[in-house]
Every structure is written in structure tokens, then in C-alpha cells.
């Protein structure tokens, strides 16, 4: 009996977890290495030698550490290993910060499978509520917020879930990013959006909002976000916008001039300017 099966018998609570893990990984790297590599074929023909990973080519040196290499080695891993002798605390902190940023970007990406299963509106509700934002539906005065343990949202498409307002004030991890804003796409009834104090919102984010939701969005709060001349010109594309909330640009004459042009071109647009937080 293998060691894995003995552990599962001695600790019954771990058996379900072991069964789930087996569904994702049938064999370990060591087991596959012992069985040997099966010849890989393309259109019925064996792979050419130059197509094979370098570790499997004839004449290449193969060490015991090659058990950890299934394909060509990742250059990022090789670079990290090369810097180990000169590793500093500042370098480690920078690496950890970049890793957290990449994880958050991946976490906010638009998932086509989620939208295909739930539809654009329900998918947006799942995305925003599970990240501490709030959503209000069309014809309702109540806000939907919570997490996966408290919310009982449908797991498949249902008609009647039309998102009208999204409040990202409490959006986790310093606010929504450019990748996360794509989850607002195809929300045809979206009229109200608050992304204030989101430090990642810039001209590219506003340009994405204008392209996706400019025909329906009537209220937009971007106070505390980074504003530039390009951001104001992106707002010009929002044909339905009626109320815009921003932070006082201060002595930035370029932004002030752009706001003046925006007011002239959109006389029905009300711009509410808030004082800067010191």
C-alpha cells in the first residue's frame, strides 16, 4: 500500500480533499518520470528533434534536478535563482509587491466562461459583490452587497437581473483596475457608477468606460482619481452623462481648460467639484 493511501486511512477528514486533488492531478512528476516519456505526435507523425524541449534532446546533459523541469525552464525562475547570492531585502520587497500586483490583475480579468454561463448582468453582480462592491438593480432601491457566504446568487443565467448602479467605494485592494472595468461591458441599463478614490483609475480606464457605457451612463463619480487632459476628453464621449463628480484640479491649468471646453460642449452636464483631501 502506498504512503498516500496510508495517510488517507489514518486521517479520514482528509480523504475528500485527497479525492478532489486526484481529479486535478492523476500522477505526480516522479511517477511520470518513472514511466518514461511517451512519444509525442502531431498529425500522426512523431515530433521532430528540434521541436522537443532541450532537456529531452539527444546529447543534452540531464541531472537529478531535471525531474523538476517538464518544459523549457521559465526565464523568470532562472533570473531569480541567479540573484540569490546578492538577494537584498529591498529586492525581495519589490518582487513581492510585483507578485501581488500580478495576482490582483489576474483576479480582476474578464472571464468569458463566467459571462457565457451567467450572462453579462449576473456575471457583473458576481464579480463586483464578491469584491466588496455594491450593485443596485433596475427598478429597485436596495443595494446588493456581501460575499460568497452570505449572498445567494443564481449560478446560471436568469432573466430580470438588470444592473443599473455599481458602487466601487469599498472595492478591495485599493480599488478597481483597468482589467476589472471590462466586467461593466454589455450592461445596457447601467446609469450610475462610483469609482471614487480608486488610485488605479487613469485616462485608460475612463476611455474604456466611455467606450463601453458612454451611451447609458448618467452619473459618474471619479473624485479622488488621477485626472489629466486626456481623462477629460475621454469623458466627452459619454453622450448620456448628466452629473460628473470630480476633485478640484487645483492649479492644474490644463485640466481646468479641458473642463471649460467640456462644459461648453455639454451644457446639460452638471460638474460637481469637491475639495481636495489634505
Secondary structure in CASP SS format (residue, H / E / C, confidence):
PFRMAT SS
TARGET T0000
AUTHOR 0000-0000-0000
METHOD secondary structure of the structure
MODEL  1
X C 1.00
X C 1.00
X H 1.00
X H 1.00
X H 1.00
X H 1.00
X H 1.00
X H 1.00
X H 1.00
X H 1.00
X C 1.00
X H 1.00
X H 1.00
X H 1.00
X H 1.00
X H 1.00
X H 1.00
X H 1.00
X H 1.00
X H 1.00
X H 1.00
X H 1.00
X H 1.00
X H 1.00
X C 1.00
X C 1.00
X C 1.00
X C 1.00
X H 1.00
X H 1.00
X H 1.00
X H 1.00
X H 1.00
X H 1.00
X H 1.00
X C 1.00
X C 1.00
X C 1.00
X C 1.00
X C 1.00
X E 1.00
X E 1.00
X C 1.00
X C 1.00
X E 1.00
X E 1.00
X C 1.00
X C 1.00
X H 1.00
X H 1.00
X H 1.00
X C 1.00
X C 1.00
X H 1.00
X H 1.00
X H 1.00
X C 1.00
X C 1.00
X C 1.00
X C 1.00
X C 1.00
X C 1.00
X C 1.00
X H 1.00
X H 1.00
X H 1.00
X H 1.00
X H 1.00
X C 1.00
X C 1.00
X C 1.00
X C 1.00
X C 1.00
X C 1.00
X H 1.00
X H 1.00
X H 1.00
X H 1.00
X H 1.00
X H 1.00
X H 1.00
X H 1.00
X C 1.00
X H 1.00
X H 1.00
X H 1.00
X C 1.00
X C 1.00
X H 1.00
X H 1.00
X H 1.00
X H 1.00
X H 1.00
X H 1.00
X H 1.00
X H 1.00
X H 1.00
X H 1.00
X H 1.00
X H 1.00
X H 1.00
X H 1.00
X H 1.00
X H 1.00
X H 1.00
X H 1.00
X H 1.00
X C 1.00
X C 1.00
X C 1.00
X C 1.00
X H 1.00
X H 1.00
X H 1.00
X H 1.00
X H 1.00
X H 1.00
X H 1.00
X C 1.00
X H 1.00
X H 1.00
X H 1.00
X H 1.00
X H 1.00
X H 1.00
X H 1.00
X H 1.00
X H 1.00
X H 1.00
X C 1.00
X C 1.00
X C 1.00
X C 1.00
X E 1.00
X E 1.00
X E 1.00
X E 1.00
X C 1.00
X C 1.00
X C 1.00
X C 1.00
X C 1.00
X E 1.00
X E 1.00
X C 1.00
X C 1.00
X C 1.00
X C 1.00
X C 1.00
X C 1.00
X C 1.00
X C 1.00
X C 1.00
X C 1.00
X C 1.00
X C 1.00
X C 1.00
X C 1.00
X C 1.00
X C 1.00
X C 1.00
X C 1.00
X E 1.00
X E 1.00
X E 1.00
X E 1.00
X E 1.00
X C 1.00
X C 1.00
X C 1.00
X C 1.00
X C 1.00
X C 1.00
X C 1.00
X C 1.00
X C 1.00
X C 1.00
X H 1.00
X H 1.00
X H 1.00
X H 1.00
X H 1.00
X H 1.00
X H 1.00
X C 1.00
X C 1.00
X C 1.00
X C 1.00
X C 1.00
X C 1.00
X C 1.00
X E 1.00
X E 1.00
X E 1.00
X C 1.00
X C 1.00
X C 1.00
X C 1.00
X C 1.00
X C 1.00
X C 1.00
X C 1.00
X H 1.00
X H 1.00
X H 1.00
X H 1.00
X H 1.00
X H 1.00
X H 1.00
X H 1.00
X H 1.00
X H 1.00
X H 1.00
X C 1.00
X C 1.00
X C 1.00
X C 1.00
X C 1.00
X E 1.00
X E 1.00
X E 1.00
X C 1.00
X C 1.00
X C 1.00
X C 1.00
X C 1.00
X C 1.00
X C 1.00
X H 1.00
X H 1.00
X H 1.00
X H 1.00
X H 1.00
X H 1.00
X H 1.00
X C 1.00
X C 1.00
X C 1.00
X C 1.00
X C 1.00
X C 1.00
X C 1.00
X E 1.00
X E 1.00
X E 1.00
X E 1.00
X E 1.00
X C 1.00
X C 1.00
X C 1.00
X C 1.00
X C 1.00
X H 1.00
X H 1.00
X H 1.00
X H 1.00
X H 1.00
X H 1.00
X H 1.00
X H 1.00
X H 1.00
X H 1.00
X H 1.00
X H 1.00
X H 1.00
X C 1.00
X C 1.00
X C 1.00
X C 1.00
X E 1.00
X E 1.00
X E 1.00
X E 1.00
X E 1.00
X C 1.00
X C 1.00
X C 1.00
X C 1.00
END
